[in-house]
Amino acid sequence: MRELRLPAPALRGGQANLVLAGFSATGKTSAGVLAAELLGMPFVDLDQLAERRLGSSLPEVFLTLGEARFRELEAELLGEAARLSGTVIATGGGAVLHREFATLAGGAVAVVLTAPPEEIEERLGDPATRPLVASAPGPRIRELLAERALAYSAAGTAVDTTGKSIQEVAGLVADRYRAQANDKAQRVTVSGPHAEYPVLVGEGTLDRLDGLLRSQLPKAGRVVVVSDQAVTDSAGALVGETLRTAGREVLTAAVGRGEASKQIAAVTELWDRFQALAVDRGDVIVAVGGGAGLDAIGFAAATWARGIPWVTVPTTILAMVDASIGGKVAIDRGGAKNSVGAFHQPRAVVCDPSLLLTLPASLARDGLAEVVKSAVLASPLLLDALVQARPAGEGLPPHLGWLIEQAVRIKAAYVAADPEDLGLRQSLNLGHTYAHGLEAASDYLVPHGRAVAIGLVAAARLGVSLGLTEEDLPAQLQGALDRIGLLETLPSMDRARVRAALLLDKKWRRGEPAFVVPARGGAALVSGIDLDFALEPFWELLAEASREGPELTAVPARARAGSGPAPR
Ligand SMILES: NC(=O)c1ccc[n+]([C@@H]2O[C@H](COP(=O)([O-])OP(=O)(O)OC[C@H]3O[C@@H](n4cnc5c(N)ncnc54)[C@H](O)[C@@H]3O)[C@@H](O)[C@H]2O)c1
């Protein structure tokens, strides 16, 4: 077996985190939960995370594993927390002593909750639950406060909690965040092969589209808003109105709905429209739609007049976290998905979750498979949030905008690290080799997200059997994907067809199977393994998923003989 490690890249940009530090019993957790509610942000408590990771309460951890082991994990968790954005993060009492705390606090709004020693002692209650002070609470509290005084004063703005209710403290902390976090809409910069481009994520970012155009394309003339027909009257109209209000000359065009737009006939219609409007390289295309619409519009933009600048405004979760960033544009041909395409980097991307209001929940679920993939690859705490998440509206996890934001930052980081898809970006194929086989063999009846979900668990199980993936990951993933509704029963599949479809994967070099599996700190590309061995976990899952599933008989209109798996 050969194994190429693909470590997760650094994540940049993003809405500032709110970091809470301070001695035990100063209210970091309870005020943190309330402040998060006030700010509409998710909350993470690093001590609780440590307990989950180690499988026992902190007093037990101190007793059985010792403080040193806890501190080691604490440092690790601080590093992982620094990969999040827009999150309220409560840290442990001694966290400020780690080098990693400074990394987490840099770029964040950091608040240190304070209280006098006598009040801390009173609030602590039963000292047995606080192993560091249990022996002699009063003197130990004073000793530790003195030891940590410098670190606390350097850690952030102090908020005195003396005599204040938790609600009052939460209000003060939230106000501090509002005053100090400079920009609610987060900006991530993607370095393309030729130039950098900004990706804005957040509710209301559409209002900033005109400003973005001015900074990115100062000489741009007319704007051609090209939309997927499903969103022409909603998101498309909103984009046009926003730009007209800003004084722009706006022209409009439309492609078909979803995958139907990825046909040469639809692109030809678009070229005809461009010709009728005399669109040239001085104009700019604003593409509005899901992944399919963006692929088709981007392909038309890449080829018209040898390439017109374009900006993407995605309207599905999948398009926000995947298709809109990275510059891959393509149409389908001869039954093979994405077989004709190009690289044409957008000049800017605007991901505004308010455009998802019209999206059916089943399509939202589908897109979340890519969010789970991103979490597995590059953000253990995002994965933890997905594993812990209990369904909110329409069975979807809470903080959808936040989830999208994290995944966008991850995709942007991979694209920036490998703009032309020659190395690290292969990580993004995690689960997709299996998924493409499944999709193609079902004539694309199995939705992409469902296929990716199966593929992710299969890749994790393969990774475990190769000794590269943590043992509890497959079960965690199954739990998270199941709750999102991505592991419902599947139709029974013909194994020979799935195998044949898998073998057509264009990503495989010289015909040799290669699979991306999760590995600590990122992923690993494994090759030189027996194909049947690699397929074993996949068959297991398909058997589990299709136990009660219907036979697959219907063949959709767009399926054709000889269709192979799609290059991403
Ligand atoms: N270029 C890339 O890097 C890349 C990456 C991943 C996937 N893709 C491509 O993306 C496509 C899948 O994208 P998708 O999952 O977004 O599907 P999609 O674009 O086909 O959209 C799904 C359906 O939802 C409709 N729709 C879109 N936005 C809507 C909204 N806000 N409200 C209501 N309806 C809406 C569409 O008309 C379509 O019928 C595939 O063709 C895939 O090959 C491309």
The ligand as a Tripos MOL2 file, in Angstrom:
@<TRIPOS>MOLECULE
LIG
   44    48     1     0     0
SMALL
NO_CHARGES

@<TRIPOS>ATOM
      1 N1        -17.9390   23.2460  -10.2140 N.am      1 LIG1
      2 C1        -17.7320   22.5780   -9.1210 C.2       1 LIG1
      3 O1        -16.6770   22.6870   -8.4920 O.2       1 LIG1
      4 C2        -18.8040   21.6830   -8.6070 C.ar      1 LIG1
      5 C3        -18.6750   21.1000   -7.3380 C.ar      1 LIG1
      6 C4        -19.7140   20.3000   -6.8640 C.ar      1 LIG1
      7 C5        -20.8360   20.0780   -7.6530 C.ar      1 LIG1
      8 N2        -20.9100   20.6540   -8.8710 N.ar      1 LIG1
      9 C6        -22.0980   20.4450   -9.7250 C.3       1 LIG1
     10 O2        -23.2160   20.9910   -9.0330 O.3       1 LIG1
     11 C7        -24.4010   20.3440   -9.4910 C.3       1 LIG1
     12 C8        -25.2740   20.0510   -8.2950 C.3       1 LIG1
     13 O3        -25.5730   21.2690   -7.6710 O.3       1 LIG1
     14 P1        -26.8370   21.4640   -6.7090 P.3       1 LIG1
     15 O4        -26.8720   20.3770   -5.7320 O.co2     1 LIG1
     16 O5        -26.7870   22.8620   -6.2510 O.co2     1 LIG1
     17 O6        -28.0610   21.1630   -7.6540 O.3       1 LIG1
     18 P2        -28.7850   22.0280   -8.7750 P.3       1 LIG1
     19 O7        -28.0040   23.1860   -9.2100 O.co2     1 LIG1
     20 O8        -29.1850   21.0410   -9.8240 O.co2     1 LIG1
     21 O9        -30.0610   22.5460   -7.9970 O.3       1 LIG1
     22 C9        -31.0080   21.6070   -7.5480 C.3       1 LIG1
     23 C10       -32.4210   22.0650   -7.9380 C.3       1 LIG1
     24 O10       -32.7620   23.1750   -7.1250 O.3       1 LIG1
     25 C11       -33.1590   24.2710   -7.9170 C.3       1 LIG1
     26 N3        -32.7450   25.4370   -7.1190 N.ar      1 LIG1
     27 C12       -31.5270   26.0010   -7.0160 C.ar      1 LIG1
     28 N4        -31.5410   26.9610   -6.0730 N.ar      1 LIG1
     29 C13       -32.7930   27.0170   -5.5660 C.ar      1 LIG1
     30 C14       -33.4270   27.8040   -4.5690 C.ar      1 LIG1
     31 N5        -32.7700   28.7260   -3.8380 N.pl3     1 LIG1
     32 N6        -34.7440   27.6090   -4.3470 N.ar      1 LIG1
     33 C15       -35.4410   26.6540   -5.0330 C.ar      1 LIG1
     34 N7        -34.8930   25.8750   -5.9670 N.ar      1 LIG1
     35 C16       -33.5820   26.0470   -6.2400 C.ar      1 LIG1
     36 C17       -32.5190   24.0400   -9.2490 C.3       1 LIG1
     37 O11       -33.2640   24.6100  -10.3030 O.3       1 LIG1
     38 C18       -32.5340   22.5230   -9.3590 C.3       1 LIG1
     39 O12       -33.7650   22.0950   -9.8600 O.3       1 LIG1
     40 C19       -23.9550   19.1120  -10.2450 C.3       1 LIG1
     41 O13       -24.1380   19.3460  -11.6210 O.3       1 LIG1
     42 C20       -22.4770   19.0060   -9.9360 C.3       1 LIG1
     43 O14       -21.7480   18.4200  -11.0090 O.3       1 LIG1
     44 C21       -19.9360   21.4470   -9.3610 C.ar      1 LIG1
@<TRIPOS>BOND
     1     1     2 1
     2     2     3 2
     3     2     4 1
     4     4     5 ar
     5     4    44 ar
     6     5     6 ar
     7     6     7 ar
     8     7     8 ar
     9     8     9 1
    10     8    44 ar
    11     9    10 1
    12     9    42 1
    13    10    11 1
    14    11    12 1
    15    11    40 1
    16    12    13 1
    17    13    14 1
    18    14    15 2
    19    14    16 1
    20    14    17 1
    21    17    18 1
    22    18    19 2
    23    18    20 1
    24    18    21 1
    25    21    22 1
    26    22    23 1
    27    23    24 1
    28    23    38 1
    29    24    25 1
    30    25    26 1
    31    25    36 1
    32    26    27 ar
    33    26    35 ar
    34    27    28 ar
    35    28    29 ar
    36    29    30 ar
    37    29    35 ar
    38    30    31 1
    39    30    32 ar
    40    32    33 ar
    41    33    34 ar
    42    34    35 ar
    43    36    37 1
    44    36    38 1
    45    38    39 1
    46    40    41 1
    47    40    42 1
    48    42    43 1
@<TRIPOS>SUBSTRUCTURE
     1 LIG1         1 GROUP 0 **** ****
